[in-house]
Amino acid sequence: MQHIHGRARWAFFLASLIMLGEVFCDLQQPTLMSEIIDQGLSKGDLNFVISHAGLMLLFAVLGLIFGGACGALGSYASLKMGEALRSHLLTVALNDRQAGSLPPATLITRITNDVTQMQNLVMMVTRGLVRSPMLLIGGVVMSIIVCPDLAPILFVVMPILVVFLLVIVRLSVPKYTAMQQSVDHINQIMRENLQGAKTIKSYVLEDHQHADFTTSNQHLQQTSQTAAMATVLLSPVIQLMLNLGVVVALGYGGQLAISNTISNGQIIAFVNYMIQITSAMIQTVNIITAFSRAITSATRVQAV
């Protein structure tokens, strides 16, 4: 971070703060909807419905503004970081004897592919790393406040998902490390073929070099598939568990509503918060995937 321009740092932190505004706006929608149903529609109070619908529209517009500002600032910060880091790595590679001893293929990969992975992570951090945990925590807290009778459903589902996420992260990081090493190797073969094209033709080694490249290419494909398979179940499992929670909430909440223990608006608000929690968990999956690759890339860049 010490090589990133000051304005890019401010953009990074400001984007994270602005995202809090978008999360706040999103969390207000289910509560307002619940109030419209319970206090407006059920009592036939049209003025109440219109006023709260106007509030929902206001929060939606504010959320749009906050989200757009966060995206613009996050893009600026990530692109500036990538520019500064690539320039610094090239300078180090040219001037530092120890870094210059690294194979050119791995230097190329680290300056291009690895920096791009870190750049993508910065972009996701400015949005997802703030939005997802805050939306997740806020959704859980608001669902407990709005409908405490259905809150035990979350206390069963959430711990299972957290443990599952931790296991997947532990499995995926080594696989992405192996994938980046495979990219190094295929870059090395490409460089040798381009630099030694005349020699290869002179000694009629085209078939040998093609076979060598095919083997490395297939190894990269297999390694990439293995890395992808480590995280491929995250999103479906999260959707399955939380959708099951929604089904249980509707079934159990319906019984409570029949007995007048809770209102229909509380059930709808709780289900909407469950949907927001699902969205936050899926965003967390994307961040974990990017984070798994970025950890490997950051380690390789730091080595230079």
C-alpha positions in Angstrom: 0.0 0.0 0.0 2.9 2.3 0.5 3.4 2.7 -3.2 -0.2 3.7 -3.9 -1.0 7.3 -4.6 -2.6 9.3 -1.8 -5.8 10.1 -3.7 -6.2 6.4 -4.5 -6.0 5.6 -0.7 -8.6 8.2 0.1 -10.8 6.8 -2.7 -10.5 3.4 -1.2 -11.5 4.4 2.3 -14.2 6.8 1.1 -15.7 4.1 -1.1 -15.9 1.8 2.0 -17.7 4.5 4.0 -20.1 5.3 1.3 -21.0 1.6 1.0 -22.3 1.8 4.6 -24.9 4.3 3.4 -26.1 1.9 0.7 -26.3 -1.0 3.2 -28.4 1.2 5.6 -30.8 2.1 2.8 -31.2 -1.6 1.8 -31.9 -2.6 5.4 -34.8 -0.1 5.7 -36.9 -1.6 2.9 -38.3 -4.8 4.5 -39.2 -2.9 7.7 -41.0 -0.2 5.8 -42.8 -2.9 3.8 -43.9 -4.7 7.0 -45.3 -1.4 8.4 -47.2 -0.8 5.2 -48.8 -4.2 5.4 -49.6 -4.2 9.1 -50.5 -0.5 9.7 -51.5 0.7 6.3 -53.2 -2.0 4.2 -54.7 -3.9 7.1 -56.4 -0.7 8.4 -57.1 0.8 5.0 -55.0 3.9 5.7 -54.1 5.1 2.2 -52.1 8.1 3.5 -49.9 5.9 5.6 -49.3 3.6 2.6 -48.4 6.5 0.3 -46.0 8.1 2.8 -44.1 4.9 3.6 -44.0 4.0 -0.1 -42.4 7.4 -0.7 -39.8 6.6 2.0 -39.1 3.3 0.3 -38.5 5.2 -3.0 -36.3 7.7 -1.3 -34.1 5.0 0.3 -34.0 3.2 -3.0 -32.7 6.3 -4.8 -30.2 7.1 -2.1 -29.0 3.5 -2.2 -28.5 3.9 -6.0 -26.5 7.1 -5.5 -24.4 5.6 -2.8 -23.8 2.4 -4.8 -22.7 4.3 -7.9 -20.4 6.6 -6.0 -18.8 3.6 -4.3 -18.3 1.7 -7.6 -16.6 4.8 -9.2 -14.3 5.3 -6.2 -13.5 1.6 -5.9 -12.6 1.4 -9.6 -10.4 4.4 -9.3 -8.6 3.0 -6.3 -8.1 -0.5 -7.8 -6.8 0.8 -11.1 -4.4 3.2 -9.5 -3.2 0.4 -7.2 -2.6 -1.8 -10.2 -0.7 0.9 -12.1 1.5 1.8 -9.1 2.2 -1.8 -8.3 3.2 -2.9 -11.8 5.5 0.1 -12.2 7.2 -0.6 -8.8 7.6 -4.3 -9.6 9.2 -3.5 -13.0 11.6 -1.1 -11.3 12.5 -3.7 -8.7 12.9 -6.4 -11.3 15.3 -4.2 -13.4 17.3 -2.8 -10.5 17.4 -5.5 -7.9 19.9 -8.3 -8.5 18.1 -10.9 -6.5 14.7 -10.2 -8.1 16.4 -10.2 -11.5 17.5 -13.7 -10.9 13.9 -14.9 -11.1 13.0 -16.6 -14.4 11.5 -14.1 -16.8 8.4 -16.2 -17.2 7.5 -15.9 -13.5 8.3 -12.2 -13.5 5.9 -11.6 -16.4 3.2 -13.6 -14.7 3.6 -11.8 -11.4 3.6 -8.3 -13.0 0.6 -9.0 -15.2 -1.7 -11.9 -14.0 -0.9 -11.7 -10.2 -1.2 -7.9 -10.1 -4.6 -8.2 -11.9 -5.8 -10.7 -9.3 -4.9 -8.2 -6.5 -6.5 -5.4 -8.5 -9.7 -7.3 -8.8 -9.6 -8.0 -5.1 -9.3 -4.3 -4.2 -12.3 -3.6 -6.3 -14.3 -6.3 -4.6 -13.1 -5.2 -1.2 -14.4 -1.7 -1.6 -17.9 -3.1 -2.3 -18.2 -6.6 -1.0 -16.0 -6.6 2.1 -18.0 -3.8 3.5 -21.4 -4.5 2.0 -21.5 -8.3 2.6 -20.6 -8.4 6.3 -22.7 -5.3 7.1 -25.7 -6.6 5.1 -25.3 -10.0 6.7 -25.0 -8.7 10.3 -27.6 -6.0 9.7 -30.0 -8.6 8.2 -29.6 -10.9 11.1 -30.1 -8.1 13.7 -33.1 -6.6 11.9 -34.8 -10.0 11.4 -34.4 -10.6 15.2 -35.8 -7.2 16.0 -38.7 -7.4 13.5 -39.7 -11.0 14.3 -37.9 -12.6 17.3 -40.2 -15.7 17.2 -38.6 -16.8 13.9 -35.0 -15.9 14.9 -34.1 -19.4 16.0 -34.1 -20.4 12.3 -31.1 -18.2 11.7 -29.3 -19.5 14.8 -29.5 -23.0 13.2 -28.6 -22.1 9.6 -25.9 -19.5 10.1 -23.3 -21.5 12.1 -23.5 -24.4 9.6 -22.8 -22.0 6.7 -19.9 -20.3 8.6 -18.2 -23.6 9.2 -18.7 -24.7 5.6 -17.1 -21.4 4.4 -14.1 -21.8 6.6 -13.5 -25.4 5.3 -13.8 -24.3 1.7 -11.3 -21.4 2.2 -8.8 -23.8 3.8 -9.1 -26.2 0.8 -9.0 -23.6 -2.0 -5.9 -21.5 -1.2 -3.3 -24.3 -2.0 -5.1 -25.2 -5.2 -5.0 -21.6 -6.5 -1.3 -21.5 -5.6 -0.7 -24.6 -7.8 -2.7 -22.9 -10.6 -0.6 -19.8 -10.6 2.5 -22.0 -10.8 1.1 -23.7 -13.8 0.6 -20.3 -15.4 4.3 -19.6 -14.8 5.3 -22.8 -16.5 3.2 -22.3 -19.6 4.5 -18.7 -19.9 8.0 -20.1 -19.7 7.3 -22.6 -22.5 5.8 -19.8 -24.7 8.8 -17.6 -24.1 11.2 -20.3 -25.1 9.3 -21.1 -28.2 9.2 -17.5 -29.3 12.8 -16.8 -28.6 14.1 -20.0 -30.1 11.8 -20.3 -33.1 14.8 -20.4 -35.6 16.6 -23.0 -33.6 13.4 -25.1 -33.3 12.9 -25.0 -37.0 16.6 -25.8 -37.7 16.5 -28.9 -35.6 13.0 -29.9 -36.6 11.7 -29.8 -33.0 8.2 -28.5 -33.8 6.5 -31.7 -32.8 8.5 -32.0 -29.5 7.8 -28.4 -28.5 4.1 -28.7 -29.5 3.8 -31.9 -27.4 5.5 -30.1 -24.4 3.1 -27.1 -24.7 0.1 -29.4 -25.0 1.1 -31.2 -21.8 1.6 -28.0 -19.9 -1.7 -26.6 -21.3 -3.6 -29.7 -20.2 -2.0 -29.5 -16.7 -3.1 -25.9 -16.4 -6.6 -26.8 -17.4 -6.7 -29.6 -14.8 -5.2 -27.4 -12.1 -7.7 -24.7 -12.9 -10.6 -27.1 -12.8 -9.5 -28.5 -9.5 -9.2 -25.0 -8.0 -12.6 -24.0 -9.3 -14.2 -27.3 -8.0 -13.0 -26.3 -4.5 -15.4 -23.4 -4.4 -18.1 -24.5 -6.9 -20.4 -25.9 -4.1 -20.3 -22.7 -2.0 -23.1 -20.8 -3.8 -25.5 -23.7 -4.3 -25.1 -24.9 -0.7 -25.7 -21.3 0.7 -28.8 -20.9 -1.5 -30.1 -24.3 -0.5 -29.7 -23.8 3.3 -31.1 -20.3 3.3 -34.0 -21.2 1.0 -34.8 -24.1 3.3 -34.8 -21.5 6.1 -37.3 -19.4 4.1 -39.6 -22.4 3.7 -39.4 -23.2 7.4 -40.1 -19.5 8.2 -43.2 -19.5 6.0 -44.5 -22.7 7.4 -43.9 -22.0 11.0 -44.6 -18.3 10.7 -47.9 -19.1 9.0 -49.0 -21.2 12.0 -48.0 -18.3 14.3 -49.9 -15.8 12.1 -53.1 -18.0 12.3 -52.8 -17.9 16.1 -52.3 -14.1 16.0 -48.8 -14.5 17.6 -47.2 -12.5 14.8 -48.5 -10.5 11.9 -48.3 -11.1 8.1 -46.0 -8.1 7.7 -43.5 -9.5 10.2 -43.3 -12.8 8.2 -42.8 -10.9 4.9 -40.1 -8.7 6.5 -38.3 -11.7 8.0 -38.4 -13.5 4.6 -37.0 -10.4 2.9 -34.2 -10.2 5.4 -33.5 -13.9 4.7 -33.2 -13.0 1.0 -30.8 -10.2 1.8 -28.7 -12.5 4.0 -28.6 -15.0 1.1 -27.4 -12.2 -1.2 -24.7 -11.2 1.3 -23.5 -14.8 1.7 -23.3 -15.3 -2.1 -21.3 -12.0 -2.3 -19.1 -13.4 0.4 -18.5 -16.5 -1.8 -17.3 -14.3 -4.6 -15.0 -12.5 -2.3 -13.6 -15.7 -0.9 -12.8 -17.0 -4.4 -11.1 -13.7 -5.3 -9.3 -13.7 -1.9 -8.1 -17.2 -2.4 -6.4 -16.2 -5.6 -5.2 -12.9 -4.3 -3.5 -14.4 -1.3 -1.4 -16.5 -3.7 -0.8 -13.5 -6.0 0.2 -11.2 -3.1 2.7 -13.8 -1.8 4.3 -14.1 -5.2 4.4 -10.3 -5.8 5.8 -9.8 -2.3 8.6 -12.3 -3.2 9.8 -9.9 -6.0 
